[in-house]
Amino acid sequence: MVPVRENALTLAFEQGFQFAAKPVTAEIVEQVLSRAIDDLEPTLTRNGYDAGSLVSHFNSRPSDVRAFHAETLDAEHTRELIERLREAGVPV
């Protein structure tokens, strides 16, 4: 799993590249960080549920957890995983 900061920094540089910003400004970084901080993966990680712990705690496949974080997991599996997370008291 990529740490939240590295992932957000990568996103900031990608956004800067799209806007041809040289150098990437603090404003671009702040915009990206403010969006990325409330995404699913950072929220779960802040609450102690990184990809590895989700796999082990909820007996999920690593590929399903990656898809869940990317919000590309099919609807049925997403619903099941969210239900299990809520039953465990994880804020989702």
N, CA, C and O atoms as CSV, one atom per row, in Angstrom:
chain,resi,resn,atom,element,x,y,z
A,1,MET,N,N,0.836,-1.169,0.000
A,1,MET,CA,C,0.000,0.000,0.000
A,1,MET,C,C,0.885,1.238,0.000
A,1,MET,O,O,1.914,1.276,0.676
A,2,VAL,N,N,0.492,2.222,-0.740
A,2,VAL,CA,C,1.234,3.479,-0.807
A,2,VAL,C,C,0.789,4.357,0.353
A,2,VAL,O,O,-0.412,4.546,0.545
A,3,PRO,N,N,1.726,4.902,1.134
A,3,PRO,CA,C,1.332,5.802,2.215
A,3,PRO,C,C,0.545,6.985,1.683
A,3,PRO,O,O,0.728,7.404,0.541
A,4,VAL,N,N,-0.327,7.514,2.515
A,4,VAL,CA,C,-1.223,8.595,2.111
A,4,VAL,C,C,-0.431,9.790,1.588
A,4,VAL,O,O,-0.783,10.344,0.547
A,5,ARG,N,N,0.618,10.195,2.276
A,5,ARG,CA,C,1.368,11.368,1.855
A,5,ARG,C,C,1.982,11.183,0.482
A,5,ARG,O,O,1.909,12.084,-0.354
A,6,GLU,N,N,2.587,10.030,0.234
A,6,GLU,CA,C,3.210,9.803,-1.070
A,6,GLU,C,C,2.162,9.780,-2.165
A,6,GLU,O,O,2.384,10.325,-3.246
A,7,ASN,N,N,1.037,9.164,-1.904
A,7,ASN,CA,C,-0.025,9.109,-2.886
A,7,ASN,C,C,-0.538,10.516,-3.193
A,7,ASN,O,O,-0.728,10.858,-4.360
A,8,ALA,N,N,-0.760,11.325,-2.177
A,8,ALA,CA,C,-1.246,12.695,-2.373
A,8,ALA,C,C,-0.211,13.534,-3.093
A,8,ALA,O,O,-0.554,14.348,-3.950
A,9,LEU,N,N,1.046,13.344,-2.756
A,9,LEU,CA,C,2.108,14.096,-3.419
A,9,LEU,C,C,2.178,13.732,-4.900
A,9,LEU,O,O,2.348,14.602,-5.754
A,10,THR,N,N,2.048,12.457,-5.192
A,10,THR,CA,C,2.019,12.019,-6.589
A,10,THR,C,C,0.847,12.658,-7.322
A,10,THR,O,O,0.993,13.137,-8.446
A,11,LEU,N,N,-0.307,12.661,-6.681
A,11,LEU,CA,C,-1.484,13.294,-7.283
A,11,LEU,C,C,-1.250,14.785,-7.524
A,11,LEU,O,O,-1.668,15.326,-8.547
A,12,ALA,N,N,-0.584,15.440,-6.583
A,12,ALA,CA,C,-0.306,16.873,-6.728
A,12,ALA,C,C,0.607,17.122,-7.925
A,12,ALA,O,O,0.379,18.050,-8.701
A,13,PHE,N,N,1.639,16.294,-8.074
A,13,PHE,CA,C,2.531,16.461,-9.218
A,13,PHE,C,C,1.814,16.156,-10.531
A,13,PHE,O,O,2.042,16.835,-11.532
A,14,GLU,N,N,0.954,15.147,-10.534
A,14,GLU,CA,C,0.190,14.834,-11.745
A,14,GLU,C,C,-0.728,15.997,-12.111
A,14,GLU,O,O,-0.851,16.360,-13.281
A,15,GLN,N,N,-1.371,16.578,-11.095
A,15,GLN,CA,C,-2.256,17.722,-11.341
A,15,GLN,C,C,-1.451,18.905,-11.874
A,15,GLN,O,O,-1.879,19.584,-12.807
A,16,GLY,N,N,-0.289,19.147,-11.280
A,16,GLY,CA,C,0.580,20.221,-11.751
A,16,GLY,C,C,1.015,19.999,-13.183
A,16,GLY,O,O,1.081,20.941,-13.972
A,17,PHE,N,N,1.312,18.751,-13.521
A,17,PHE,CA,C,1.713,18.421,-14.887
A,17,PHE,C,C,0.571,18.704,-15.861
A,17,PHE,O,O,0.792,19.238,-16.948
A,18,GLN,N,N,-0.658,18.341,-15.465
A,18,GLN,CA,C,-1.810,18.574,-16.339
A,18,GLN,C,C,-2.014,20.062,-16.615
A,18,GLN,O,O,-2.444,20.444,-17.704
A,19,PHE,N,N,-1.702,20.904,-15.621
A,19,PHE,CA,C,-1.858,22.345,-15.789
A,19,PHE,C,C,-0.587,23.010,-16.269
A,19,PHE,O,O,-0.531,24.234,-16.382
A,20,ALA,N,N,0.435,22.221,-16.553
A,20,ALA,CA,C,1.744,22.728,-16.988
A,20,ALA,C,C,2.300,23.753,-16.000
A,20,ALA,O,O,2.909,24.749,-16.388
A,21,ALA,N,N,2.074,23.481,-14.709
A,21,ALA,CA,C,2.556,24.384,-13.663
A,21,ALA,C,C,4.008,24.055,-13.345
A,21,ALA,O,O,4.340,22.936,-12.955
A,22,LYS,N,N,4.861,25.050,-13.520
A,22,LYS,CA,C,6.282,24.885,-13.205
A,22,LYS,C,C,6.706,26.067,-12.369
A,22,LYS,O,O,6.727,27.190,-12.872
A,23,PRO,N,N,7.036,25.864,-11.140
A,23,PRO,CA,C,6.940,24.650,-10.337
A,23,PRO,C,C,5.499,24.406,-9.892
A,23,PRO,O,O,4.636,25.267,-10.064
A,24,VAL,N,N,5.248,23.240,-9.324
A,24,VAL,CA,C,3.929,22.938,-8.773
A,24,VAL,C,C,3.758,23.820,-7.540
A,24,VAL,O,O,4.568,23.779,-6.614
A,25,THR,N,N,2.706,24.608,-7.542
A,25,THR,CA,C,2.509,25.588,-6.470
A,25,THR,C,C,1.906,24.954,-5.219
A,25,THR,O,O,1.331,23.867,-5.259
A,26,ALA,N,N,2.058,25.662,-4.126
A,26,ALA,CA,C,1.467,25.208,-2.859
A,26,ALA,C,C,-0.047,25.132,-2.980
A,26,ALA,O,O,-0.677,24.275,-2.359
A,27,GLU,N,N,-0.632,26.013,-3.768
A,27,GLU,CA,C,-2.083,26.010,-3.960
A,27,GLU,C,C,-2.548,24.697,-4.602
A,27,GLU,O,O,-3.554,24.124,-4.185
A,28,ILE,N,N,-1.825,24.230,-5.602
A,28,ILE,CA,C,-2.174,22.957,-6.251
A,28,ILE,C,C,-2.056,21.816,-5.256
A,28,ILE,O,O,-2.935,20.957,-5.187
A,29,VAL,N,N,-0.979,21.802,-4.487
A,29,VAL,CA,C,-0.779,20.745,-3.484
A,29,VAL,C,C,-1.909,20.773,-2.460
A,29,VAL,O,O,-2.442,19.718,-2.113
A,30,GLU,N,N,-2.283,21.940,-1.973
A,30,GLU,CA,C,-3.351,22.056,-0.984
A,30,GLU,C,C,-4.686,21.576,-1.538
A,30,GLU,O,O,-5.451,20.916,-0.834
A,31,GLN,N,N,-4.968,21.903,-2.793
A,31,GLN,CA,C,-6.222,21.450,-3.409
A,31,GLN,C,C,-6.265,19.930,-3.485
A,31,GLN,O,O,-7.289,19.315,-3.187
A,32,VAL,N,N,-5.157,19.331,-3.883
A,32,VAL,CA,C,-5.106,17.876,-4.005
A,32,VAL,C,C,-5.181,17.227,-2.629
A,32,VAL,O,O,-5.906,16.249,-2.445
A,33,LEU,N,N,-4.444,17.758,-1.666
A,33,LEU,CA,C,-4.463,17.189,-0.320
A,33,LEU,C,C,-5.844,17.280,0.296
A,33,LEU,O,O,-6.289,16.332,0.943
A,34,SER,N,N,-6.525,18.381,0.115
A,34,SER,CA,C,-7.844,18.529,0.715
A,34,SER,C,C,-8.839,17.544,0.112
A,34,SER,O,O,-9.761,17.100,0.795
A,35,ARG,N,N,-8.661,17.202,-1.154
A,35,ARG,CA,C,-9.540,16.201,-1.766
A,35,ARG,C,C,-9.153,14.809,-1.322
A,35,ARG,O,O,-10.020,13.992,-1.012
A,36,ALA,N,N,-7.858,14.526,-1.287
A,36,ALA,CA,C,-7.387,13.173,-1.014
A,36,ALA,C,C,-7.541,12.775,0.450
A,36,ALA,O,O,-7.628,11.585,0.749
A,37,ILE,N,N,-7.578,13.726,1.357
A,37,ILE,CA,C,-7.582,13.407,2.775
A,37,ILE,C,C,-8.871,12.705,3.201
A,37,ILE,O,O,-8.861,11.929,4.156
A,38,ASP,N,N,-9.967,12.962,2.515
A,38,ASP,CA,C,-11.234,12.349,2.890
A,38,ASP,C,C,-11.611,11.158,2.012
A,38,ASP,O,O,-12.720,10.634,2.117
A,39,ASP,N,N,-10.703,10.737,1.157
A,39,ASP,CA,C,-10.976,9.553,0.353
A,39,ASP,C,C,-11.061,8.324,1.252
A,39,ASP,O,O,-10.662,8.370,2.416
A,40,LEU,N,N,-11.568,7.261,0.726
A,40,LEU,CA,C,-11.801,6.042,1.489
A,40,LEU,C,C,-10.522,5.473,2.095
A,40,LEU,O,O,-10.479,5.198,3.294
A,41,GLU,N,N,-9.488,5.295,1.289
A,41,GLU,CA,C,-8.265,4.677,1.788
A,41,GLU,C,C,-7.613,5.484,2.912
A,41,GLU,O,O,-7.271,4.897,3.939
A,42,PRO,N,N,-7.423,6.812,2.771
A,42,PRO,CA,C,-6.839,7.565,3.884
A,42,PRO,C,C,-7.693,7.522,5.155
A,42,PRO,O,O,-7.157,7.468,6.262
A,43,THR,N,N,-9.006,7.547,4.999
A,43,THR,CA,C,-9.895,7.487,6.161
A,43,THR,C,C,-9.731,6.164,6.897
A,43,THR,O,O,-9.620,6.137,8.122
A,44,LEU,N,N,-9.718,5.071,6.146
A,44,LEU,CA,C,-9.536,3.768,6.775
A,44,LEU,C,C,-8.162,3.648,7.421
A,44,LEU,O,O,-8.037,3.107,8.519
A,45,THR,N,N,-7.134,4.148,6.747
A,45,THR,CA,C,-5.770,4.070,7.281
A,45,THR,C,C,-5.655,4.868,8.575
A,45,THR,O,O,-5.018,4.410,9.524
A,46,ARG,N,N,-6.260,6.052,8.629
A,46,ARG,CA,C,-6.222,6.854,9.860
A,46,ARG,C,C,-6.873,6.123,11.020
A,46,ARG,O,O,-6.513,6.339,12.177
A,47,ASN,N,N,-7.832,5.257,10.713
A,47,ASN,CA,C,-8.535,4.515,11.748
A,47,ASN,C,C,-7.917,3.134,11.995
A,47,ASN,O,O,-8.512,2.292,12.669
A,48,GLY,N,N,-6.739,2.913,11.451
A,48,GLY,CA,C,-6.006,1.682,11.742
A,48,GLY,C,C,-6.302,0.521,10.821
A,48,GLY,O,O,-5.946,-0.617,11.129
A,49,TYR,N,N,-6.942,0.782,9.703
A,49,TYR,CA,C,-7.291,-0.289,8.777
A,49,TYR,C,C,-6.612,-0.068,7.430
A,49,TYR,O,O,-7.228,0.431,6.489
A,50,ASP,N,N,-5.336,-0.444,7.348
A,50,ASP,CA,C,-4.652,-0.383,6.063
A,50,ASP,C,C,-5.058,-1.625,5.261
A,50,ASP,O,O,-5.827,-2.457,5.744
A,51,ALA,N,N,-4.547,-1.743,4.062
A,51,ALA,CA,C,-4.953,-2.848,3.178
A,51,ALA,C,C,-4.680,-4.208,3.820
A,51,ALA,O,O,-5.525,-5.102,3.765
A,52,GLY,N,N,-3.513,-4.366,4.423
A,52,GLY,CA,C,-3.168,-5.646,5.043
A,52,GLY,C,C,-4.098,-6.029,6.178
A,52,GLY,O,O,-4.478,-7.193,6.309
A,53,SER,N,N,-4.468,-5.055,7.000
A,53,SER,CA,C,-5.366,-5.376,8.108
A,53,SER,C,C,-6.778,-5.683,7.616
A,53,SER,O,O,-7.472,-6.512,8.204
A,54,LEU,N,N,-7.204,-5.023,6.547
A,54,LEU,CA,C,-8.529,-5.350,5.990
A,54,LEU,C,C,-8.553,-6.775,5.461
A,54,LEU,O,O,-9.526,-7.506,5.650
A,55,VAL,N,N,-7.475,-7.160,4.798
A,55,VAL,CA,C,-7.382,-8.528,4.266
A,55,VAL,C,C,-7.461,-9.530,5.400
A,55,VAL,O,O,-8.215,-10.500,5.323
A,56,SER,N,N,-6.679,-9.303,6.463
A,56,SER,CA,C,-6.635,-10.288,7.545
A,56,SER,C,C,-7.871,-10.236,8.441
A,56,SER,O,O,-8.382,-11.287,8.827
A,57,HIS,N,N,-8.366,-9.045,8.784
A,57,HIS,CA,C,-9.508,-8.933,9.687
A,57,HIS,C,C,-10.818,-9.405,9.057
A,57,HIS,O,O,-11.676,-9.977,9.730
A,58,PHE,N,N,-10.952,-9.159,7.783
A,58,PHE,CA,C,-12.226,-9.455,7.137
A,58,PHE,C,C,-12.140,-10.591,6.131
A,58,PHE,O,O,-13.065,-10.818,5.350
A,59,ASN,N,N,-11.013,-11.307,6.160
A,59,ASN,CA,C,-10.825,-12.479,5.308
A,59,ASN,C,C,-11.156,-12.161,3.845
A,59,ASN,O,O,-11.870,-12.901,3.168
A,60,SER,N,N,-10.612,-11.037,3.389
A,60,SER,CA,C,-10.839,-10.585,2.014
A,60,SER,C,C,-9.614,-10.863,1.164
A,60,SER,O,O,-8.512,-11.048,1.681
A,61,ARG,N,N,-9.814,-10.889,-0.121
A,61,ARG,CA,C,-8.682,-11.041,-1.038
A,61,ARG,C,C,-8.007,-9.684,-1.217
A,61,ARG,O,O,-8.686,-8.657,-1.257
A,62,PRO,N,N,-6.665,-9.668,-1.325
A,62,PRO,CA,C,-5.959,-8.405,-1.539
A,62,PRO,C,C,-6.466,-7.641,-2.764
A,62,PRO,O,O,-6.558,-6.413,-2.733
A,63,SER,N,N,-6.790,-8.348,-3.823
A,63,SER,CA,C,-7.279,-7.670,-5.028
A,63,SER,C,C,-8.629,-6.989,-4.771
A,63,SER,O,O,-8.908,-5.928,-5.329
A,64,ASP,N,N,-9.466,-7.607,-3.924
A,64,ASP,CA,C,-10.749,-6.986,-3.575
A,64,ASP,C,C,-10.543,-5.720,-2.752
A,64,ASP,O,O,-11.242,-4.725,-2.945
A,65,VAL,N,N,-9.579,-5.761,-1.833
A,65,VAL,CA,C,-9.309,-4.580,-1.005
A,65,VAL,C,C,-8.756,-3.449,-1.860
A,65,VAL,O,O,-9.136,-2.291,-1.684
A,66,ARG,N,N,-7.860,-3.782,-2.786
A,66,ARG,CA,C,-7.336,-2.740,-3.683
A,66,ARG,C,C,-8.462,-2.129,-4.510
A,66,ARG,O,O,-8.527,-0.910,-4.671
A,67,ALA,N,N,-9.345,-2.972,-5.031
A,67,ALA,CA,C,-10.478,-2.475,-5.815
A,67,ALA,C,C,-11.429,-1.656,-4.944
A,67,ALA,O,O,-11.993,-0.661,-5.401
A,68,PHE,N,N,-11.605,-2.073,-3.692
A,68,PHE,CA,C,-12.455,-1.327,-2.760
A,68,PHE,C,C,-11.880,0.060,-2.524
A,68,PHE,O,O,-12.613,1.048,-2.565
A,69,HIS,N,N,-10.579,0.147,-2.278
A,69,HIS,CA,C,-9.930,1.448,-2.079
A,69,HIS,C,C,-10.044,2.326,-3.323
A,69,HIS,O,O,-10.221,3.539,-3.217
A,70,ALA,N,N,-9.943,1.718,-4.488
A,70,ALA,CA,C,-10.029,2.483,-5.740
A,70,ALA,C,C,-11.471,2.744,-6.151
A,70,ALA,O,O,-11.734,3.406,-7.155
A,71,GLU,N,N,-12.402,2.212,-5.359
A,71,GLU,CA,C,-13.835,2.332,-5.635
A,71,GLU,C,C,-14.216,1.723,-6.981
A,71,GLU,O,O,-15.064,2.248,-7.703
A,72,THR,N,N,-13.564,0.594,-7.302
A,72,THR,CA,C,-13.876,-0.132,-8.531
A,72,THR,C,C,-14.379,-1.538,-8.247
A,72,THR,O,O,-14.606,-2.312,-9.177
A,73,LEU,N,N,-14.557,-1.878,-6.977
A,73,LEU,CA,C,-15.077,-3.187,-6.602
A,73,LEU,C,C,-16.552,-3.239,-6.974
A,73,LEU,O,O,-17.262,-2.243,-6.844
A,74,ASP,N,N,-17.013,-4.394,-7.435
A,74,ASP,CA,C,-18.413,-4.498,-7.856
A,74,ASP,C,C,-19.338,-4.193,-6.685
A,74,ASP,O,O,-18.957,-4.325,-5.522
A,75,ALA,N,N,-20.544,-3.790,-7.008
A,75,ALA,CA,C,-21.496,-3.275,-6.020
A,75,ALA,C,C,-21.808,-4.280,-4.915
A,75,ALA,O,O,-21.880,-3.905,-3.745
A,76,GLU,N,N,-21.991,-5.530,-5.266
A,76,GLU,CA,C,-22.342,-6.536,-4.261
A,76,GLU,C,C,-21.227,-6.720,-3.231
A,76,GLU,O,O,-21.478,-6.727,-2.026
A,77,HIS,N,N,-19.982,-6.871,-3.722
A,77,HIS,CA,C,-18.859,-7.043,-2.797
A,77,HIS,C,C,-18.602,-5.772,-1.984
A,77,HIS,O,O,-18.225,-5.846,-0.815
A,78,THR,N,N,-18.805,-4.619,-2.600
A,78,THR,CA,C,-18.643,-3.352,-1.877
A,78,THR,C,C,-19.631,-3.273,-0.735
A,78,THR,O,O,-19.265,-2.921,0.387
A,79,ARG,N,N,-20.879,-3.597,-1.014
A,79,ARG,CA,C,-21.923,-3.560,0.013
A,79,ARG,C,C,-21.586,-4.512,1.157
A,79,ARG,O,O,-21.720,-4.151,2.326
A,80,GLU,N,N,-21.149,-5.731,0.824
A,80,GLU,CA,C,-20.797,-6.718,1.849
A,80,GLU,C,C,-19.643,-6.228,2.719
A,80,GLU,O,O,-19.692,-6.344,3.944
A,81,LEU,N,N,-18.615,-5.686,2.094
A,81,LEU,CA,C,-17.457,-5.218,2.851
A,81,LEU,C,C,-17.821,-4.023,3.724
A,81,LEU,O,O,-17.364,-3.932,4.864
A,82,ILE,N,N,-18.627,-3.118,3.214
A,82,ILE,CA,C,-19.056,-1.965,4.009
A,82,ILE,C,C,-19.883,-2.423,5.202
A,82,ILE,O,O,-19.720,-1.894,6.301
A,83,GLU,N,N,-20.764,-3.395,5.007
A,83,GLU,CA,C,-21.556,-3.926,6.118
A,83,GLU,C,C,-20.651,-4.524,7.189
A,83,GLU,O,O,-20.864,-4.295,8.380
A,84,ARG,N,N,-19.647,-5.284,6.777
A,84,ARG,CA,C,-18.727,-5.902,7.728
A,84,ARG,C,C,-17.900,-4.836,8.448
A,84,ARG,O,O,-17.637,-4.963,9.644
A,85,LEU,N,N,-17.489,-3.788,7.732
A,85,LEU,CA,C,-16.745,-2.699,8.367
A,85,LEU,C,C,-17.612,-1.987,9.397
A,85,LEU,O,O,-17.150,-1.684,10.497
A,86,ARG,N,N,-18.850,-1.723,9.050
A,86,ARG,CA,C,-19.756,-1.034,9.982
A,86,ARG,C,C,-20.040,-1.890,11.204
A,86,ARG,O,O,-20.103,-1.377,12.321
A,87,GLU,N,N,-20.211,-3.194,11.003
A,87,GLU,CA,C,-20.428,-4.099,12.137
A,87,GLU,C,C,-19.237,-4.080,13.087
A,87,GLU,O,O,-19.398,-4.249,14.295
A,88,ALA,N,N,-18.043,-3.874,12.537
A,88,ALA,CA,C,-16.834,-3.807,13.352
A,88,ALA,C,C,-16.637,-2.427,13.970
A,88,ALA,O,O,-15.709,-2.228,14.754
A,89,GLY,N,N,-17.507,-1.467,13.625
A,89,GLY,CA,C,-17.417,-0.132,14.189
A,89,GLY,C,C,-16.459,0.794,13.468
A,89,GLY,O,O,-16.046,1.817,14.013
A,90,VAL,N,N,-16.105,0.437,12.242
A,90,VAL,CA,C,-15.185,1.260,11.454
A,90,VAL,C,C,-15.987,2.345,10.748
A,90,VAL,O,O,-16.979,2.043,10.085
A,91,PRO,N,N,-15.570,3.613,10.881
A,91,PRO,CA,C,-16.301,4.694,10.210
A,91,PRO,C,C,-16.080,4.651,8.702
A,91,PRO,O,O,-14.971,4.890,8.223
A,92,VAL,N,N,-17.121,4.352,7.973
A,92,VAL,CA,C,-17.038,4.273,6.509
A,92,VAL,C,C,-18.031,5.240,5.917
A,92,VAL,O,O,-18.137,5.345,4.695
